[in-house]
């Protein structure tokens, strides 16, 4: 973030049940740097680059089928629901992520 001009980032601090990978989200004004990020990950960081998705899509509940298929049905409903404030908690109720949607709801 600091060295490459991304304005915001978030990462899950604990894994959800059944998950084996942490997720780092980097934010930029648009998707114009997604190829650069994918290549940088491959060459410098050796981390799996999944795809580019806007924060707005996250708040609208848009997730990959791969991710959703790994979740129990009750958790899947939670992730796909559109939220004003998004909070992710582990099974014990510990807060993993909290974010407010600044976009007006339809």
LUMBA-391733 format. One record per residue (C-alpha): residue number from 1; chain; x, y, z. Coordinates in pm, 1 decimal, decimal comma. Example, Ala and Ser with C-alpha at 12.3 -4.5 7.8 and 13.67 -1.06 7.14 Angstrom:
BEGIN
<node><seq>1</seq><mol>A</mol><east>1230,0</east><north>-450,0</north><up>780,0</up></node>
<node><seq>2</seq><mol>A</mol><east>1367,0</east><north>-106,0</north><up>714,0</up></node>
This chain:
BEGIN
<node><seq>1</seq><mol>A</mol><east>0,0</east><north>0,0</north><up>0,0</up></node>
<node><seq>2</seq><mol>A</mol><east>258,7</east><north>245,6</north><up>115,5</up></node>
<node><seq>3</seq><mol>A</mol><east>494,0</east><north>200,3</north><up>-178,1</up></node>
<node><seq>4</seq><mol>A</mol><east>248,4</east><north>150,1</north><up>-463,6</up></node>
<node><seq>5</seq><mol>A</mol><east>-29,2</east><north>407,0</north><up>-415,9</up></node>
<node><seq>6</seq><mol>A</mol><east>-324,9</east><north>200,1</north><up>-299,0</up></node>
<node><seq>7</seq><mol>A</mol><east>-548,3</east><north>416,0</north><up>-81,3</up></node>
<node><seq>8</seq><mol>A</mol><east>-708,5</east><north>152,7</north><up>140,2</up></node>
<node><seq>9</seq><mol>A</mol><east>-663,5</east><north>-211,4</north><up>237,3</up></node>
<node><seq>10</seq><mol>A</mol><east>-825,0</east><north>-471,8</north><up>459,1</up></node>
<node><seq>11</seq><mol>A</mol><east>-742,6</east><north>-826,6</north><up>563,2</up></node>
<node><seq>12</seq><mol>A</mol><east>-926,5</east><north>-1086,7</north><up>766,1</up></node>
<node><seq>13</seq><mol>A</mol><east>-750,9</east><north>-1145,6</north><up>1096,3</up></node>
<node><seq>14</seq><mol>A</mol><east>-895,3</east><north>-1491,6</north><up>1157,0</up></node>
<node><seq>15</seq><mol>A</mol><east>-1014,7</east><north>-1758,4</north><up>920,3</up></node>
<node><seq>16</seq><mol>A</mol><east>-1380,9</east><north>-1844,3</north><up>886,5</up></node>
<node><seq>17</seq><mol>A</mol><east>-1465,0</east><north>-2205,2</north><up>960,6</up></node>
<node><seq>18</seq><mol>A</mol><east>-1369,1</east><north>-2425,0</north><up>668,3</up></node>
<node><seq>19</seq><mol>A</mol><east>-1145,1</east><north>-2162,7</north><up>506,7</up></node>
<node><seq>20</seq><mol>A</mol><east>-771,3</east><north>-2210,2</north><up>462,2</up></node>
<node><seq>21</seq><mol>A</mol><east>-664,2</east><north>-1877,9</north><up>311,3</up></node>
<node><seq>22</seq><mol>A</mol><east>-650,0</east><north>-1521,3</north><up>435,9</up></node>
<node><seq>23</seq><mol>A</mol><east>-774,2</east><north>-1248,3</north><up>203,6</up></node>
<node><seq>24</seq><mol>A</mol><east>-601,7</east><north>-915,4</north><up>149,4</up></node>
<node><seq>25</seq><mol>A</mol><east>-808,7</east><north>-652,8</north><up>-28,5</up></node>
<node><seq>26</seq><mol>A</mol><east>-628,9</east><north>-355,2</north><up>-185,5</up></node>
<node><seq>27</seq><mol>A</mol><east>-830,6</east><north>-58,9</north><up>-306,8</up></node>
<node><seq>28</seq><mol>A</mol><east>-767,2</east><north>182,7</north><up>-588,7</up></node>
<node><seq>29</seq><mol>A</mol><east>-999,0</east><north>424,5</north><up>-767,8</up></node>
<node><seq>30</seq><mol>A</mol><east>-1084,7</east><north>169,5</north><up>-1039,1</up></node>
<node><seq>31</seq><mol>A</mol><east>-967,7</east><north>-157,2</north><up>-1192,8</up></node>
<node><seq>32</seq><mol>A</mol><east>-698,5</east><north>2,2</north><up>-1411,6</up></node>
<node><seq>33</seq><mol>A</mol><east>-416,0</east><north>-157,8</north><up>-1210,9</up></node>
<node><seq>34</seq><mol>A</mol><east>-551,2</east><north>-512,8</north><up>-1179,3</up></node>
<node><seq>35</seq><mol>A</mol><east>-304,5</east><north>-658,8</north><up>-1432,7</up></node>
<node><seq>36</seq><mol>A</mol><east>-13,9</east><north>-479,4</north><up>-1264,5</up></node>
<node><seq>37</seq><mol>A</mol><east>-122,1</east><north>-617,5</north><up>-927,6</up></node>
<node><seq>38</seq><mol>A</mol><east>-157,3</east><north>-971,7</north><up>-1060,5</up></node>
<node><seq>39</seq><mol>A</mol><east>190,5</east><north>-957,1</north><up>-1215,7</up></node>
<node><seq>40</seq><mol>A</mol><east>347,0</east><north>-797,8</north><up>-905,4</up></node>
<node><seq>41</seq><mol>A</mol><east>196,0</east><north>-1071,6</north><up>-688,9</up></node>
<node><seq>42</seq><mol>A</mol><east>341,4</east><north>-1340,7</north><up>-912,8</up></node>
<node><seq>43</seq><mol>A</mol><east>690,9</east><north>-1187,5</north><up>-931,1</up></node>
<node><seq>44</seq><mol>A</mol><east>740,3</east><north>-1022,5</north><up>-591,7</up></node>
<node><seq>45</seq><mol>A</mol><east>502,2</east><north>-1155,1</north><up>-330,0</up></node>
<node><seq>46</seq><mol>A</mol><east>429,9</east><north>-1514,4</north><up>-425,7</up></node>
<node><seq>47</seq><mol>A</mol><east>66,9</east><north>-1490,4</north><up>-316,6</up></node>
<node><seq>48</seq><mol>A</mol><east>-241,4</east><north>-1614,0</north><up>-498,5</up></node>
<node><seq>49</seq><mol>A</mol><east>-412,1</east><north>-1337,0</north><up>-693,7</up></node>
<node><seq>50</seq><mol>A</mol><east>-779,1</east><north>-1426,0</north><up>-734,1</up></node>
<node><seq>51</seq><mol>A</mol><east>-940,4</east><north>-1134,8</north><up>-914,1</up></node>
<node><seq>52</seq><mol>A</mol><east>-1032,3</east><north>-769,3</north><up>-895,8</up></node>
<node><seq>53</seq><mol>A</mol><east>-1361,2</east><north>-674,1</north><up>-730,2</up></node>
<node><seq>54</seq><mol>A</mol><east>-1480,7</east><north>-334,7</north><up>-615,6</up></node>
<node><seq>55</seq><mol>A</mol><east>-1552,2</east><north>-264,8</north><up>-251,0</up></node>
<node><seq>56</seq><mol>A</mol><east>-1901,6</east><north>-167,7</north><up>-363,3</up></node>
<node><seq>57</seq><mol>A</mol><east>-1954,6</east><north>-523,1</north><up>-492,5</up></node>
<node><seq>58</seq><mol>A</mol><east>-1842,4</east><north>-660,9</north><up>-156,9</up></node>
<node><seq>59</seq><mol>A</mol><east>-2098,5</east><north>-445,8</north><up>20,9</up></node>
<node><seq>60</seq><mol>A</mol><east>-2364,0</east><north>-556,8</north><up>-228,6</up></node>
<node><seq>61</seq><mol>A</mol><east>-2292,4</east><north>-919,3</north><up>-140,6</up></node>
<node><seq>62</seq><mol>A</mol><east>-2120,6</east><north>-1018,8</north><up>-465,6</up></node>
<node><seq>63</seq><mol>A</mol><east>-1878,2</east><north>-1305,4</north><up>-400,2</up></node>
<node><seq>64</seq><mol>A</mol><east>-1728,7</east><north>-1576,2</north><up>-616,0</up></node>
<node><seq>65</seq><mol>A</mol><east>-1903,3</east><north>-1911,7</north><up>-646,3</up></node>
<node><seq>66</seq><mol>A</mol><east>-1577,9</east><north>-2072,9</north><up>-528,8</up></node>
<node><seq>67</seq><mol>A</mol><east>-1592,9</east><north>-1881,0</north><up>-199,0</up></node>
<node><seq>68</seq><mol>A</mol><east>-1967,9</east><north>-1917,6</north><up>-145,1</up></node>
<node><seq>69</seq><mol>A</mol><east>-1964,1</east><north>-2292,5</north><up>-213,0</up></node>
<node><seq>70</seq><mol>A</mol><east>-1721,7</east><north>-2340,3</north><up>78,1</up></node>
<node><seq>71</seq><mol>A</mol><east>-1959,7</east><north>-2177,0</north><up>327,6</up></node>
<node><seq>72</seq><mol>A</mol><east>-2245,1</east><north>-2335,0</north><up>522,7</up></node>
<node><seq>73</seq><mol>A</mol><east>-2584,5</east><north>-2223,8</north><up>389,0</up></node>
<node><seq>74</seq><mol>A</mol><east>-2658,3</east><north>-1986,5</north><up>680,0</up></node>
<node><seq>75</seq><mol>A</mol><east>-2325,2</east><north>-1807,8</north><up>634,9</up></node>
<node><seq>76</seq><mol>A</mol><east>-2373,1</east><north>-1790,2</north><up>258,4</up></node>
<node><seq>77</seq><mol>A</mol><east>-2697,3</east><north>-1595,7</north><up>309,4</up></node>
<node><seq>78</seq><mol>A</mol><east>-2517,4</east><north>-1352,5</north><up>537,7</up></node>
<node><seq>79</seq><mol>A</mol><east>-2238,1</east><north>-1281,8</north><up>289,7</up></node>
<node><seq>80</seq><mol>A</mol><east>-2470,8</east><north>-1234,1</north><up>-7,3</up></node>
<node><seq>81</seq><mol>A</mol><east>-2709,7</east><north>-993,5</north><up>167,8</up></node>
<node><seq>82</seq><mol>A</mol><east>-2663,3</east><north>-625,6</north><up>81,6</up></node>
<node><seq>83</seq><mol>A</mol><east>-2544,1</east><north>-428,1</north><up>383,4</up></node>
<node><seq>84</seq><mol>A</mol><east>-2520,9</east><north>-68,9</north><up>501,7</up></node>
<node><seq>85</seq><mol>A</mol><east>-2260,4</east><north>-172,6</north><up>757,5</up></node>
<node><seq>86</seq><mol>A</mol><east>-2074,9</east><north>-491,3</north><up>696,1</up></node>
<node><seq>87</seq><mol>A</mol><east>-1944,2</east><north>-692,4</north><up>988,8</up></node>
<node><seq>88</seq><mol>A</mol><east>-1777,9</east><north>-1029,6</north><up>969,8</up></node>
<node><seq>89</seq><mol>A</mol><east>-1748,1</east><north>-1236,4</north><up>1287,4</up></node>
<node><seq>90</seq><mol>A</mol><east>-1600,1</east><north>-1575,9</north><up>1350,2</up></node>
<node><seq>91</seq><mol>A</mol><east>-1802,8</east><north>-1860,9</north><up>1504,7</up></node>
<node><seq>92</seq><mol>A</mol><east>-1716,4</east><north>-1739,1</north><up>1854,2</up></node>
<node><seq>93</seq><mol>A</mol><east>-1851,2</east><north>-1391,5</north><up>1779,4</up></node>
<node><seq>94</seq><mol>A</mol><east>-1512,9</east><north>-1220,4</north><up>1752,6</up></node>
<node><seq>95</seq><mol>A</mol><east>-1522,8</east><north>-928,6</north><up>1509,1</up></node>
<node><seq>96</seq><mol>A</mol><east>-1306,4</east><north>-992,1</north><up>1202,7</up></node>
<node><seq>97</seq><mol>A</mol><east>-1399,8</east><north>-693,1</north><up>985,3</up></node>
<node><seq>98</seq><mol>A</mol><east>-1632,0</east><north>-392,1</north><up>1010,9</up></node>
<node><seq>99</seq><mol>A</mol><east>-1692,1</east><north>-150,6</north><up>727,3</up></node>
<node><seq>100</seq><mol>A</mol><east>-1955,3</east><north>112,1</north><up>653,2</up></node>
<node><seq>101</seq><mol>A</mol><east>-2105,0</east><north>138,2</north><up>306,4</up></node>
<node><seq>102</seq><mol>A</mol><east>-2083,2</east><north>501,5</north><up>196,6</up></node>
<node><seq>103</seq><mol>A</mol><east>-2296,8</east><north>439,2</north><up>-110,6</up></node>
<node><seq>104</seq><mol>A</mol><east>-2667,6</east><north>522,7</north><up>-91,1</up></node>
<node><seq>105</seq><mol>A</mol><east>-2890,2</east><north>218,1</north><up>-74,8</up></node>
<node><seq>106</seq><mol>A</mol><east>-3144,6</east><north>160,2</north><up>-352,6</up></node>
